[in-house]
Amino acid sequence: MAATERVYGWHAVRAVLERGAERVVMVSVAEQRDDARTRTVLELARRAGLPVERVSLAQLTKLLGEVAHQGVYADVRPLAPWGEDDLLAALARAQSTDSPLTPLVLVLDGVQDPHNLGACLRTADACGALALVVPRDRASQLNATVRKVAAGAAETTPVVAVTNLARSLGLLKEAGLWIVGADAGAAKLAQESDLTGPVALVLGAEGSGLRQLTRQTCDLLVRLPQVGGVESLNVSVAAGMLLYEALRQRIPAN
């Protein structure tokens, strides 16, 4: 049998059952659970002809650890990961169609907290991002915690792990994207910048921000408006604000 990964949490398990049931090997549900969400998951598994096992909460915790599994998990064959070539091919397809929205990519430069990565992935999906790009080293990768926080977004928005982020940003430039980095010290506000074209939004790690080489690779640096006393925003909050500014600019006014 091919290697599987464990997907836990109601939203994440429901998403994979709805969008990729052919990849699910088994669903496990806490025997104590009998509510609407449980019945929905059980019905989705039944329709797909998947085996379901009932286990105790203690068994789930022993198997998954002290995580917020919500009493459900699934053994799932992972999606084939995207690489640079897949991303570039998707960008080429997106730019050759009559889609009303131009390509948008989110890039995270060394974000290490999986909860932040999951939150960024969820917002990227909501804003129509084509993909989320992360460095392969010294950064959080797609795992069960990220999938749970992303609440199903991992099934629709690919996470692309790259070996050399600066090189990948260069390839995105060659593909026609404008590279826009978020920096609290930037002279220009995000809402003063044109984010309507093909763009990659780049945010740095928690606390340290963009690395110097990443910063030098950007075509433009922008900042988010702040009036309080804190020095910086949480990266998932900043990513959400920047993504929604791009989406705001891209959606025609009614």
Steps between C-alpha positions, in 0.01 A plus 500: 500500500624849417595722793212686659470811711258571781251778449308599813232749601146524365559761230815335366351148494176620341696690234703198397187281493321751279788581266723194502316201643692270264814578701347408837591157639303501827307738723519476879241666723481514879236258623362766735411735212145503362420848375426670167866529400561135583202391294615712206846343500355150538259559211777631274711195584205267436432655158864451408496139620773564754563298815423679826622403843374621836771552760519650845617855556788358699608292198482804273709709737755221537526466123499869404646660811375803690350676200152639438385199298132563584434127512559421133785423264557334164789306350553668163731442205666840455456713192798509270697806615545793266849608400621810319415351160141431607462856628644653184274281284196607703600866463533458124153342482350772718642776284387338177132479598224758529489482879373828652767482774870516419740256674567557869764304692580522872863448603608448863869551571582264786176491702559227759173482693267242337197682640606815318562304181155339526331836559686654204399206280136537597499871414696443179231256389222744591667774293551280195877454522637255248751355745698563818880481474732419794872418532572131547744566788450684830130551439178324588378248244156360424408256779196389699502811720515729197219306332281527810551876536451549124153344533500331160707755305786250463274307261461796263807725534834325438796562730822512296822432695806636318871451558611855419237768565689784329540286188131413505405867530719564197309233307171661602632831365587332171146360493367855510425548870578816695671410830357707787654463846339603828725712721397714797759760402395534136422849374189402309171370641347189347183685399712756314654224286352332193439134590261427214749335267673162533668526839680299766453634852800422721497506880784423737537282806350576838708771663792519255305590187638462147853370459738741330529303176123464481459872560748580221311273260171685549389754238314703761468518879173605662376540854164460667346794688547492879402755762559301820810444705598147387806474279368232265198286420474123523602364159165329438316825581731701274463243221122519531499880484730506197312225316167672556644833382603326178156341471327831570689663216427212263124475549311758290281740698127433464 
